[in-house]
Amino acid sequence: MKNQVRQMVIDFVGEYKNKNHTLTEWKEPLVGFADAENELFNKYREIIDEKHLLPIDILPGARTVVSYFIPFTENLVRTNYKGDAPSREWAVAYLETNKLLLNLGEYLIEKLDKIGAGANMARFDAPGFDTNKVISYWSQRHVAYAAGLGTFGLNNMLITNKGCCGRFGSIVIDIVIEPDSVLETERCLYKYNSTCKKCVEACPSKALTVNGFDRHKCYELLLEYDKMFSDLELTEVCGKCVAMIPCSFINPLKNK
């Protein structure tokens, strides 16, 4: 079942651009699995917010959480490298990838239902994103960490085997699938030996420092950038702290 679910995700993403005529292209996704009773989910209520959801809040009888990372292509990331403002290609990719993740989740739920497995996902609008606290009540990056997909960098992004440029999604299912191990080996160069601060240097709002991250300061700039793309849907994006840095496309410590 593990390989079957993974292949469902890979096939769906691989066919998505041609079927939906998107401007955005994606690389082959990564898929990880977490035990729905992993103690990390309870810890997230302490370190993120007391309202952060547990897998059983999304699906009663939850047994496994399936997390997936949809990597962006190098061509897309390069468009977002120069200047302080995000590129239009990056803004479009944000919207198109959100739709992909929604469609992928619905597809997986339908496919799993046909083989007798219950599944559900956290919708973007329920519980969604709290604009006052500037947090998500189902943090896809933290879910991905619990599923063994990567470790957190100085920029608070999850560094996977395919870097940190892309977006995460997940579903919760009511059948047991062997979980992947949470990674313990550091992947952030700065955390490893203090040799890299490229993400901090790239942050246009100066909200990101080696001592922490001011999420409200970051979000204020995202709202300003949103005005640049008034013809698009909500696009509170930046992505400068992940563009063309050592962990953009790879785990930079893979051979250490």
Secondary structure, DSSP 8 states (H G I E B T S, - for coil): -HHHHHHHHHHHHHHHHHHHT-S--B---EEEEEETT-HHHHHHHHHT-TT---HHHHSTT--EEEEEEEEB-HHHHHHTTSSSS--HHHHHHHHHHHHHHHHHHHHHHHHHHHTT--EE--BTTBB-EETTTTEESS-HHHHHHHTTS-EE-TTS-EEBTTBS-EEEEEEEESS---------S---HHHHHS---HHHHH-TTS-EETTEE-HHHHHHHHHHHHGGGTTSS------TTTTTSTTSSS-TTTT-
